[in-house]
Amino acid sequence: MMGGKPSAIAAGVCGAIFIGYCIYFDRKRRSDPTFKSRLRERRKKQRASQNKSGLAELPDLKDAAAVQKFFLDEIQLGEELLAQGDYEKGVDHLTNAIAVCGQPQQLLQVLQQTLPPPVFQMLLTKLPTISQRIVSSQSLEEDDVE
């Protein structure tokens, strides 16, 4: 029993030192004058890489004309890419159109009848990611307003 107590104390001291180092390092990192600018740059690059992967920048959802133009552009581009055989990017654009559509259930029914089953299945698997993007973009817009 006595052999376990010193090792437990040593483990506790090592844990406390590790936590202290983590706090020190975090404070040093946050007090760095370039920390926020580097963080913003990294986030900008991530957004840019998402946009390059076929995920278009969503329009202001309060502007009906912009939403309608975006919807029609995404449908047209998605159809063109599917006709060329680029299913991945075509589905990305159709998913964007569904995201801003006022009646997504009806659009999904039409797409189900017109698209081949594997392509429609691919579309269904991408829907949760685009809805998550819409929710996050709306929360970012609300943060900008405040």
Residue pairs with C-beta under 8 A, 6 or more apart in sequence:
29 35
51 57
53 92
54 88
54 89
54 92
54 93
55 92
55 96
55 130
55 133
56 70
56 74
56 93
56 96
58 70
58 96
58 99
58 100
58 133
58 134
58 137
59 66
59 67
59 69
59 70
59 100
60 66
60 67
60 141
61 67
61 100
61 134
61 138
67 100
70 96
70 97
70 100
71 97
71 100
71 101
74 93
74 94
74 96
74 97
74 100
75 93
75 94
75 97
77 90
77 93
78 90
78 91
78 92
78 93
78 94
78 96
78 97
79 90
79 94
80 90
81 87
81 89
81 90
81 93
82 90
82 91
82 94
82 115
82 119
84 90
87 119
87 122
88 122
90 119
91 119
91 122
91 123
91 126
92 126
94 111
94 123
95 123
95 126
95 127
95 129
95 130
96 130
97 107
98 104
98 107
98 108
98 111
98 123
98 127
98 130
99 130
99 131
99 133
99 134
100 134
101 107
111 120
111 123
112 120
115 123
